[in-house]
Amino acid sequence: MAVEVATDYPMFIDGASVPSSSGTWLEVRSPATREVVGRVPAGTEADVDRAVAAARASFRDGRWHRMLMADRVAVLNRLADLIDEGADDLARLETLQTGTAYKLRRDSDFAFASDNLRFFATQIRHLEGKAAAEYTGSHTSMVRREPIGVVGQVAPWNYPMWMAIWKVGPALSAGNSVVLKPASATPLTTVRLAELAHEAGIPAGVLNVVTGSGEVVGSALAAHHDVDLISLTGDSETGRKIQTLAAGNLKRVHLELGGKAPFIVLADADIEAAARGATAGALINGGQDCTAATRAYVAREVYDAFLDRTKALFESVRVGDPFDASTDLGTLIGDAQVVRVDGFVQRAREAGATVVTGGFRPQVAGHPDGAFYAPTIVADCAQDSEIVQKEVFGPVLAVLPVDSPEEALEKANDTTYGLAASIWTRDVFRAMEAARVLNFGHVQVNDHLMVTSEMPHGGFKQSGFGKDMSSYSFEEYTQVKHVMVELTGEPEKGWHYTIFGDAKG
Ligand code: NAD
């Protein structure tokens, strides 16, 4: 039976919707129903060349970065308004392609995305640099913060639109021209974003979206000799590949990669708050979140109380149709992800761990083939087991008892990742010590998952480098230029004799 195609979403290059030079299209399927919900062009290297050329042309003539600052700010704010106005429909499209609960998309992602854009619109007006001064006595020196040029950006599938905004917000506000590649599973809202940006007044060529696979489009962008910076949000292994590809023209690299966040509960913690925090922290977006709580290290004195309460909360989470208002948890991104997550859980079970709750594919009425996975807690697993060490990226929390705060900190740091961590305690000294010792880019005390546009998000170690959000992210998309102006007008300088002629006197 022929599959009915919902809608085509062409790429967006140089201010226009265009098909791929390949002439072929990729289907995007709902992980809940398996229906085709849209098609995007299968981009090629030639499409990347075309988009980079458009971005370069727009950067060269300065149609965006030389636009009056007030006008640039207004355009970015207008884009934020358009996202707000279209949030219901955009969230619907996001839910169709990701399978995650509509309420999460509409009430969390999109509100945050437009706020983030407004933050960066404001940021342009608050550039900081050293004061101009006569450091040599005879010259004035000043610092200019300038856009870098053509920026390539590669986004993941877990929060497609939100992650796209984390990337294009600082890049565009700093005045760069962008070529953005969405994940092939979830390109639809990113194509809409480019159209909305055009409608808001972003000039042609300044924001281009090329759809297609990572191996073809992502690699071509990372390797391209006319791209000045490549930014990836994705898996650490993809980060390694992109860093290697970027070496050809020594382009700058910005990597937001995987995580394996520890969640430390000390004996004096508020157990109700910690259990609720662990449930939200582990199950956000079906656990497909780089900062998700994945390893709870719990003081032995409160281990049973924490485990019992967290188990009850996990079991209260309603898995179902992503569009049903009562659904807390929709699907994972697809069947392959369910198989991957279940593999971790079953191997842990075979190795002697206890599956306290979950560990199976729930049946959801009306969605017999949906990529659902039950909220899962695994206990009695070893620190060096794969479920404690590797990124599962699913609704799975491993819980381990510890005998001291020092043991918890040591085990929390025992990972190749370094993105996010949290500690739950009422002891301010312990909390501050943990904040110092935990080797992660974001440490939270008595909460997990909270982020804000004003503060940086980014990893240590194999979670990457470079920050998203905040003025730090904005700076990543600028380059610093030193301008020095000679003030005396004297042709002969006192130091010239070191190059030619003799010293006077
Ligand atoms: P992924 O690395 O598989 O894909 C990310 C993007 O890279 C996609 O657009 C993909 O098409 C592209 N890509 C894949 N192979 C490529 C290649 N060889 N060359 C160039 N591009 C390539 O990651 P994912 O599965 O989409 O996303 C999940 C991962 O992202 C997890 O590891 C998660 O922790 C991480 N993540 C990190 C953050 C953060 O802020 N640190 C945020 C969200 C997600």
Residues whose N, C-alpha, C, O or C-beta is under 5 A from the ligand:
A	BS01	NAD	V154 A155 P156 W157 K181 P182 A183 S184 G212 S213 G214 E215 G218 S219 T233 G234 D235 S236 T238 K241 E256 L257 G258 G259 C290 S463
